[in-house]
């Protein structure tokens, strides 16, 4: 399940006096300590030092009132009006919320065992199975009690919306289990932050563990005016020799921005990628920071403490270069604001404040903002999939000791690099094409030897004839420029491919290899990690066997990152370990009859249209063209996927996707093709198919049958389908469009469904639901009231937190290698919300940026020089920038979005 890993919105804090008073009462009277007279046992029977014992507080007038007030503030986030608890501890809390809730709530009591006499009830109270339930208890520890209560209530036919408690015992225990079970969870206090940090006999749980406790500075004052790295070296050496912390100088050699933190790293001069020690800290907003010189001292001492474990730490220090990295102030942001070329990031849990992780810009193997975010949140912070968290970005400045070398990653892009300079690349590409034309005995300019940048360590020539690849040749050598004729002759004679036809137009790409990095011996699994997929090139060798594959082959062959690594091994003919690896940066330029262009992935770089209207005018005919070209009669296999560079068609699709395609085709005026698709459909096996059939019928001017959709809604508003992320929104959209067209749609079941899926999305913000719920609620808003329009805006606003301001694509895990063609799906939802009003300019800008991103994925006439069969490819939408295949459903989503945006005023 792909979900939005973004935190729930931060709510206004409770009044400090109420919360503080309740916390003081619980600390004083609500903690039961073990003694000789009073044992304290855990659920597993082991002895514990203390336990939360809330009843001495919640069974008093003041304690009960304060606890109820705090829980009622949490309950404002929920829609359910029935409160339930299991056992005795939560009874005074439920009663207090009922009494102080202004008539909003009623209570249920769930017994641990069915009553053995009298009523024989398992659940007590005035029961309403149609009303959502919120669980209430004093604490959430393992989650066992609340999960048991949830199971009992669900088996009795209730919908359990979520759970609230006074105290949470760590998110990774009970709360995470409840969230995984589909419940929203909220607590007033955290056992670590609010209780254990105030207990004398408990180990410290620092809120910011990157700042380790240091002894007081007792050493000599260090000299003013030092370079930060020189200062760090002096501190490390002194601390290793004496154990003392030197006193920080008053100033460094110049001013530095370290408001967000400071880190110190050591790297061996002989092996620059070997880092014996690295330590430092972040300054989070609200924490004291600086002076910068003092921060360098602190980070250097922490680094020295880490280095102390070496056999001879001072000798290791002498073998290393030192660098200091300063972070600018941490700025809270969304995933949309990330830019891997400019900023480092820090991700911190909202539930476990000591859980945090960072990622620097342009780290090895990280090519996108989404990869940077995942590296920080999941690998380094270790956050759970749905754990609420905050994202910060910050500037980065790395200061290396003067005269020392350092590896190039982990810092922002300094500016234009030579490999991106057309003035340097154009002569090389033109010279390569001239050499190829001469080798083919074609007319053309006189071959010449171009100048090549000093950093080039290898050069490969790839030749295309009529869009077909007909050969590739090159070498790693210092004299590459003088050997272009040799490479051209070898490429046009490459026996792996069919040669050029007499009249085939010729295009030639030149791949320049540079920034060689000797990785050494590594497994295929390991080497995949530090390699930027479809951007950097790998070579492997073993004895006299060697293999090398240009990175754009990963795109043309639709390889995965692991598949690319295995392709390199296969090219070398190596059958077993060890594998010795070399990695190169790579820049490829294409020369054809129209000039020289940079290749990104496997396609020439293009620019989006100047305005959104021009962008729609460019994309719509292309998308229509592809849709029409890949439509076939009903008695032929339905075409679902096209391998562009393999020039292979694949057939077979889920009926729901066929029905969706019919709806889009009907809207696009491809009426015969829509009828042909509808004729393919048999008895539906989900509610998605009748939903799209109904939408297609409406687009074709027919009255749809929506009875099956209405009948699929149960008393809680839940549709009877296993596809809860996608199908319910699709069904609700169909029902709204049918109602707007005058079809009799009963509003009772619809209102229940709208309430249910609003609650569900707020807890389980799955990407599969985003587009369909946005469209459905926007449509129902005009029929049943503005609250549904507001929720459509809420869905869209959550999604926009992940629309990259840099690229316009959406960053998520809905599909591999984001951002990709799923952006078209979200644009459908944004178009619907834009049509419903609200923050019009913001949504309009988001749609414009999304269309500009899609322009990169759509095959266009600018790509013809490298397309084996443009007739089948033009208008296709690549699934991602690192793949070349086309799925017909993404073309339909893109066409649907363009059509919807074109209908807006």
N, C-alpha and C positions, 0 to 999 in steps of 0.2 A: 504494500500500500504506500503510495507516495503522498506525503503529507507536508503541509507548510511547517517547517521547523521554527516558526517565529513565535516569540513569547506572546502570551495573552496581554492585552493592554494593561498598563499600570493603573490601578484605581487610586482614588484619593485616600490617603491614610486615615485611619480612625482618629477621633479626637485624642490627643496625647494623654489627657487626664484620665479618661475612662480606661484606655489600654494600659497605661502605667499603673493605675490602681489595681486592675485585675491581675497584672503580672506580679505586682508586689504581694498580693494575697496568695497567688499560686506558689510563688517562691517560699513564702512563709508557712502556709498551711497545706499546700497541695503536693509536697514532696515527702514521701514516706521513706525514711532511712532504715536500713537493716540494723538490728541490734540483737542482743542475746534474747530479749523478750519478744522481739518482732522480726520474724523471718520475712524475707522478700524473695519470692521465687519467680523465675521466668516461665514462659509457657512450656519450655522443654524440661522444666524441673530443676534447672541449675539455679544457684543462688546469685542474686543481684545485690549491688550495694544500695540501690535506691530505686524507687518507682514513682511515677506520677499517680497521685491519689487525689483526684479532684473533688470528690464528694464532700470533704470537710469545707470546701469553698462553695460549691454549687448548691449545697443544701442549707445555705444561710441566705437571709434576705438580700444583703448587699452583694454577695458573691453571685447569687443566681441572677440578679438584675444586671450586673456588669457582664456576665458571661452571655446572657441572652442578647444584650445590646450589640456586643461584638459579633456574635454569630448572625444576627439580623443584618448587619452591614455586609457580611459575606453573602448572605442569602439574596441580597439585591441583585447579584449577578446571575441568579437562576430564575427560571420561569415556574418551576414546580411549586405547588402550594400544599402538598402533603409532606410532612416531616416524619421520618421513621428512624427508630434505633433498635438495636439488638441488645437484649439483656437490661441491666439496671443502671449502669453508669451514665448513660445518656438520657435517662428519663427526666431528671430535673432540667436538662438543657432543652429538650423538646417542649416540656411544659412551659418553661420560661419564654421560649420563642412564640408559642401559641398565645400566651397571655399578653405579651408585649407587641405582638405583630399586627395589631390594629384590625383583627378579624380576617387577615389574609390567609392564615395557616390553620391547618388541622393536623392532628398527630396520629401516628400508628406505632404500635409496639409489637415487635417481632420477638416471639419467644424462642429460646434456644431449643426447646422441645415442645411438641404439641401438648396442650393441656390434657392431662389424663382423665379428667372428670368434668362434669358440668358441660360447658359449651364445646369442649374438645378443640378449641381454636388454637391455631398457630400464629395468627396475626390478629391483634386487637385494635379496636377503634372503629370509626365510621369510615368504611372502605369505599374508595372511588377508583376503580381500576382505570378509568379514563383520564385521571389527573396524574401528571408526572410526580415522582417522589424524589425528595432530597434526603440523604442519610445524614444523621447528626450523631456525633459522639464527642467524648472529651479528648480523644487522641487518635492518631493514625500511626501505628507502629509497623507491624508486619502487614497490615491490611486484612488479616484473616477474618476479623469480625465483620468488617464492612463487606467483604466479598461474600461471606456466608449470608449476610442480610440481603445483599443484591440477588444472590441465587434464589433465596426463598421468595422474594417479592416477584422476581421475573417468572418463576414457576407458577405463581399465583395470578399471573397476567398483568402485572404492573410494569410500567416503564420507569426505570431508575435513571434520573438525570445526572445526579452527581452526589458529592459528599462534602460536608463541612465539619471541622473539628477545632477544638481550642488549640491543640498542640500537634505539630507534625514531627515525627521522629526520623527525619532524613528522607529526602525525596526518593532516593534510590531504593528504599524499602517499600513501605505500603503505598504511598502516593503514586509511585511509578506503576505499581501493579494495578491500581484502580484506574489510572489513566489508560493503561493498556487494555483494560476491560471496557473502555468506552465511557468512563465517568469523568465529569469535571470535578476538580478537587480544589478546595481552598481551606487554609488554616489561619488562625489568628497569630499563633506564635510558632517559632522554630526551637526545638529542644536544644540545639547547639548554640545558636546565636543569642537566645533569650534566657536560657537557663544554665547550661553547662559552663559558659564563659564566666558566669558569676559564682561558680562553685569552687571553693578552695581546693577540694580534693580531686578535681577533675583535670585531666591533661588539657593543655591549651589548644583551642581550635581557632587559629588566627583567621581573620576575614581575608587577609591578603598574604597567603603563604610565600609569595615570592620575596617578601621582606623578612628575612631571617633576623632573629635577635642577634645583635652584635655587642661585644664588650665595649665599654666606654673608651673613647680615644685617649690614649695615655702616651703615645709616642711623640716623636719630634714633629715640629711644624714643618710641613713640606714647602718647597720654594714656590713663590708666585710665578705666573707666566708660563707654566708648563703646557705642552701639548697634552690633550686628554689621555692618549695612549701612553705617553711617557710617564704621566702621573700614575696611571694604572700599573705600569711595570714596577715603579718604585714601591707602590703600596703592596703589591703581591710579594715582591722580594722581601720587604721588611717584615711582613706578617709571617711569611714562611720561616724567616730566620729567628724572629723573636717572639712571635705570637701576639705582638702588640698591634693596635690599630693606630696608624699615624694620624696626626691632626691635619685636616684638609687645608689647603692654601686658600687665601682670600679670593683669588681670581685665577683663571686659566689664561691661555694665550690670546683668547678672544671670547666673545659672547657666544653661547650655545643655547638652543632651545631643548631643554630636557624636562619639560613640564609633564610629559607622559611616562618618563622612566629612563633607565640607563642600564646597559648590559655591557659586559666585558668578555671578549673571546680571545682564545689562544689558538694559533694554528702553526703546525710544524713547517719550517721553511723548506724542508726536503720533501714534504708531502702536504701540499697546501690544503688538501681536502681532509686531512687528519686533524681533528679538533680535540686536544686533550682536556680542555676545560672551557666552560662557558657558564656564566651566571649573571644575574641582575634582577631587576624588579620593575613592575609597573606602578605608576602613581594613578590611582583611579580618582575620578572627580570627587572632591570633598576631602581627600587625604592630603596631609602636609607633604610638600615636596621641596627639594633643593635645600641650600644652594647647589648649583650644578657640580661644583668641585667636591662638595661633601657627598653627593650622589655617586660620583666616580669612585671615591674612596670606599663607600659602602659596597658597591658592585664589585670592586676589585678584591675586597676582603672575602666576599662570598665566593668569588672565583678561586681565590687562594685556598679557601677551606675545601673546595671541591678538588683542587689539585693536590692537596696534602696526601691523598691516598696513593699517589705514585711512588715508586721505589726511591727516586731521587728527584723530588719536585723542583728544586732549584736548577738542576741540570735540565729538566724538561723545559722550564721557563727560558733558559738560555737558548734552547733549540727552537724557540717559537717566536713568531711575530705576534704583536698585541694590537687589538682594535677595540675601540669604544664606540658603541652605538647609542645615540640619543633619540628618544621618541618625543615628538611634539605632544601637546595636550591631547588626551583621549577624548574623542568626540563621539557621543552616542549617535548611532546611525542605523540604517536598515541595510539589508543585503543589496538593495538597489543602489546604494551609495558607494559600494566597493569599487576600487580600481586597482587591480594588481600591478599596474605599471607605476602607480604613484604612492600608494599607502600600504602600511602594515595594518594588521587588525588584531583585536583581542576580543574573545568571546567569553562571557562570564554567566554562569547560571544565576537565575533569579531565585532559585529554590535552595541552592547550596553555594553560598557566596564564595567559598574557598575553591570551588571548581572553576578553573579558567584555563584558557589556552590561546596562544597567539600564532600568527603566521606573518612573516615578512613579505615584502613585495618580491616578485620574480624569483621564487624559490625553485630549486631543481625539481623538474617534473610537473610543476604547476603552470598551466597555460591559461586558465580562466579564473574569473572572480569566484565562480561556484567552487572550483577545486580549492582555491585559497580558503574559502569559508569552511568547507568540509574538513580541510586539514586542521584548521584552528578548533572547530567545534567538536568534531568527533574523534580525531586522532589525538590532538594535544589536550583538549579539555575533557575528553571522555564523556561528553553529555549523552544522555539517553535520547532516543528518537523524538519524543514529544516534550522534552524538558524545556520549560520557559527559560529564556535567557536574553541577555542584552548584547548587542554588537557595538564595538567601538572601532573607529579608524584613527590612524595617527600618521604624521609625517615621520620619515626616517632619515637620519644623517649618520653615516658610518665614518669614523676617523681612524685610519690605519697609521701605525708608526711611520714617520717619513722614511722613504727609501725602501720600505718593505713591500712585497707582493701579497695580494689577497685574491681569493676566488671571487668571481664577478657577480654572483647572485646575492639575493637578500637586500638589494638596494633599489631605489626608484630608477626609472629610465632617466639618464642624465640629459638626453637630447637626441637629435637624429644621429643614426649610426651609418657608417659607409655602406653597409649591405642594403640599406633602404634608399640609397641615392641613385635615381635614374641616370644621372649624368655619368656615374661610374659604371653602371650595369649596361647601359644602352650600347656602347661600343663592343662589349664582349658578346652580347646577344646578337647584334648585327653581324659581327665577324663570324660567329658560329653559323648563322643562317647562310651567309655568303659561302662558307666552306661546304655546307651541305648541298646547296644548289650546284656548286662546282662538282661535287662528288656524284650528283644525279645527272650531270651533263645538262643542267637547266640554265637558261640565261639569268644573269644576276650581277650584282656588283662584284668587283674584283676582291678576292679574299685578301685579308690583311691580318697582321698580328696586333691585337689590341693591348692596351695597358691593363693590368690586373692589380687590384689592391694588394699590398704586401701581406695582408692577413690571410689571403686565400691559400688553403692547403690541399685543395682538391677541386676538380671541375669535371662535370658530367654533362654530355650533350644528349638530349632526347629529341627524336624527330617524329613529327606527325604528318601524315599524308591524307588529305581529305578527312581530317579529324581522327584517323586511326593512328595508333602508335606503331611505328614500323622499325624502331630500333633505339638503342641507348648504349653509349660507350663513354669512357672517361678514365681518369686516374687520379691518384693522390701523388702529387709531384710539384716541385717548385717551378717547372717550366711548362705549366698547363697551357698558357696562352700560345706558345709556339707550337703546340701539338694539336690545335683545333682541326687542322686538315686531317690528321691521323684519326682523331675521334669521329669526325664527320664521316670519313670513309668506312670506319668500322660500324657506325650506327646504321647507315643506309644499307649495309650488307648483313645486318644482324639476322641470323638464320632462325631465330626464335619467332619471327613475325613475317607476315606477308609484306612484300615490298610495295613501293609506291606505284600507283597507276600513272599513266602518261599525263593525264590532265589534272591529277590531284593537286590542289593547292598545298603548299608546304609551309609548315610552322615548325619552329625549333625552340626548345627551351634549354636554358643553361642553368645548371645548379651549381652554385658556388659554396664550397665547404670550408668552414673556418672554425676557430675557437675549439680546436681538438682537445678532448679530455680523455686521458687514459684511465678508464675505470678499473681495469684489471680483471681478475677472475671473479665471476659472480654467477649466480643462478639466473635463469630466464625470469623467474618470478621477481627477484630482487632488482634486476636492471630495468624492469618496466617502471619502477617507482620514480627514479630521478630523471626520466626522459620525457620531455614535452611531446606528447603524442601528436603525430602528423605535422610536427614542426621541426624537431631535431632528428638527425639521422644516426643510425647505429651500424657499426661494423663489428664482426666477430671473427676470431681466428683460433685455430688450434693446429699446431704444427704447420704443415704446408697448405692447410685448407683455410680459406677465408671467404667471407661473404659480406656484402654491403647492399642495402636497399634504401633508395631515396624515400624521404618521408611522404611524398605525395602518393606513393604506391599504397600506403595505408588507406587513403581516400578512394582511389580508383578501384581498389579491390575490396572495399568495405570491410577492412580488418578492424578487429578490436585492438586495444593496446597490447594485450598478450599475443594476439594473432600476428601483429607486426613483428614482435620479438622472435616468434617462432618462424616467421617467414625469412628473417635474416639468417637464422640457424640453418634452415632448409637450403637457402641459397648457397651456404658454405659447404653443404654436404656433411655436416658434423652430426653424428648420431648419438653421442653421449658426452657427458662432462669430461674435463673442465672446459668452460667457455671463457675466453679472454676478450673483453669488450673495449671498444673505443666509441666515444660519442662526439658528434660534430653539430655545430649550428649550421643551418642551411638556408640559403636564399635562392629562389628560382625565378628567372625572368623569361618571358616568352616573346619571340620575334616572329611576326608574320607579315603579310602584305600591308597590314594597316599600322605597323609600328611595333613598339616594344612596350610590354606591360608586365607588371609583377604578377606572378602566380601565387595565390593564397590557397593552400590545400592543393587542389588539382586544377583550379579554374582561374582565369584571368581576373584580376582585381577590377571591380567596377564601382561606380558611385551611384547612390540612390538619386531619384529625381529631385528637382529643386523644391517642389511643394507637394503636400499630401494629395492634392487633386491630380497633379501630374503623375504621382506615384501610382494612384489607382488607375489612371488611364494607361499606364505602362503595364501593370500587372494583370488587369482584368482580361484583356484579350489573350494574353499568354496562358492564363489559368483556364479560360474557356477552351482554348485550342487543345491543351493537353487533355482536358476532360472529354472533349469530343473525340479526339484521336484514340483514346483508350476506352471508349464506349463500344460495346459490341451487342449484336442481337441477343435476345433472351435465350436462344437455343445454343449459344456459344459460351465457353467458360468465361466467367467474370474476371477481368484483368485487375489485379490488386497491387502488383509491385513490378518495377522495372529496374534492372541493373543496367545503368547507363553505359558504363565502360565495358561491361561484358556483353551488352546489347542482347539481354535475355529478359523475356516477359514471364511473369509468374501469375497463376490464376488461383482463385479460391478465396472467399471472404466470408466473415460472419454475416448472417442475414441482417443484423442491425446496421452494419456498415453499408450494406447494399441499400437498405431502406433510407438511411441518412443521405446517401449519394443521390437517390431518387428525389428527395426533397430539395437538395441543392440544385440539381439539374432542372427541376421544375421552376425554381425561382430564377434560374439563369436563362430561361426560355428554351431549354433543350427538352422539349415536351416529349418527343418520340423516344428519346433516350430514357427519360424518367419512366415512361410507361413500360419500356422494355425491362428496366430494373424491377419495377413493382411486379411484373409478370413472373419473375424468378422466385418470388417469395412463397413459401408454403405456410404451414401452421406455425405460428410464432412460439418460440421457447423462452421468451422473456418479454417484459413490458416495453423494452426499448423498441422492438420492431413495430408493434402497433402504434407507439408514440410517433415514430418517424413516418409511418404510413399515413397517420392522421394529418401530420404536417404536410406531407406531399399531396394528399388529397385536397387540402385547403389551397395549396399553391396552384393546383390544377383546376380549381373552381368546383370541386366536388364536396359534398357534405360527408364528413368523416364519422365513423362509428367509434365513440370513445367509451363505450360501456365497459369494455375489458379494463381500461385504465382506472375508472372509478371503482370498479369492483375489487381492484387489487389493493385498495387502501383499507387498513384495519382500524380498530377503534382508537389506537394511539396515533394514527396518521402515518403509519409506516407502510410503505409499499411492499407487496409480497414479491421480493426479488433478491437474489444473492448479490447483485451488483449495486450495492447501496450508494456508492460514490457517484456513479454515472446515471443509471436509469431513472431514479426518482426525479431528478431535475429535468430530464428529457420528457418524462410523462407529464410533469406539471406544466412545462412549456406548451406541450401539445394541448392540454386541457385549457390553458389560458387562451391560446390562439383560436381554439374551437369556440370557447365562450364569447370571445370578441366577435366571431363571425356569426353569432346568433344561435349556436348549438346549445341545447339545454344541458348545462353541467351543474349538478347539485353542489352548492357551496359548502355544505356541512363537512363532507369528507375532505374537500379541498382545503378548508381552513385548518382542519386537524393536521393534514399533511404539511401545510406551510409552517405551522407551529413546530411540528416534529423535526423537520429538516433544518429549520432555523436553529433549534437547540443542538442538533447533531453537528452542524457545521461549526458552531462556536466551540465545540469540544474537539471535533475531529476534522480539522480544516484540510481535507484531502484535496489535492490538486485536480483529481478527476471530477470533482463536483463544482469547481469554480465557475467554469463557463456556463454550465447548464443551470445552476442555481441563479447566477446573475441574470441570465435571460428569462428564466421562469418568474422570478420575483419582480423583475422590472415589468413583465407583461401583466402579472396579477395586480401590481400596484395601481395600474390604471383602471382596474375593475373592482377591486375590493378595498382599496385604501392605501394611504401614503406610507403606512408602516412597512408594507412589503417593498415599496420602492426604496425606503431607507435601508432595508436589509440588503437589497441588491447593491446599493452603494457600499455597504459594509463589506460585502464579499469582494467587490472590485477593489476597495481600498486595501484590504489585506493582500490581494494579489499584487497590487502596485508596489508594495514594499519589496517585491522581488523582481521588478522590471528594471534591468540595468540602465542606469542613466548614461553609461558609457556606450553600450551597444544597442539598446532598445529591446533586446531579447529578454526572456524570462529565465531567471536562474533558480533551478530547483532540481529535484531528483525524479520528476515525472517521466523523464526519458533519459537515456544515457547521453553523456557528453553535452550537457546544457551549456548555452542556450541552443534551442533548435526549433523544429517545425511546430512543436506544441504551442509556440507563440501565436500561431494562427488560431488555435482553439481558444485561447484566452482573449484574443481580439474580438471574437464573436460575442463574448460576454461583455467586453468593454463597449462595443458598439451599441448593444442593447441598453446598457446603463446610460451611455451618452444620450441616446434617444429619449430616455426617461427624464432628463434634466439633471439638476444638481450642480456639482462642480464641473461645469461644462468645459471650461478651458483646460483644466487639469486632465480630464478624460480625453479631450481632443488631442492634447499634446502626447498623451500616452499612446493613443492609436497611431498618430503620425510616426512616432519613434518605432513602434512595433512594425508598421508597414516598411519603414526604411530598413529594419533588420531583415525582414522577409525578402527584400530585394536581393540580399546576398545569397539566399538559398534557392532562388528561382532560376532555372536554366533559361538563358536569354540569348539573343543573337550575338552578343559579345563573346559567348563561349564556343561558338561554332568551330573555331580552329582546332579544338581538342575533343570534339564530340564525334564518336563513331557514327551515330545516326541521329542527326538533329531533328528529323521528322518525328521521331518518337520521344525525344528528350525535351524539346522546347516547351516551357511552361510547367515542367515538373518541379516539385518542391523537394529539395534534399531534406532528409530527416535531421541532419545536423551539418555543421560546417566541416566535420571530419568524416563524413560519409558522402557517397555519390548516388546511392540508390534512391528511388522515388516510391513512396507509398501513396496510392490513390486517395486514401482518406485524408491525408494531409493536404493534398491538392484541393479536395472538396472543402476542407476547413478554411483554407486560404481564400478560395473563391467565395465562400459564404461570408467571410469577414469583409472582403472587398465589396460585395454586393450590399451588405448591411450598411457599411460606411458611405457608400454611394447614395443611399436613400436618405441620408441625413440632410437637413437644411444647411 
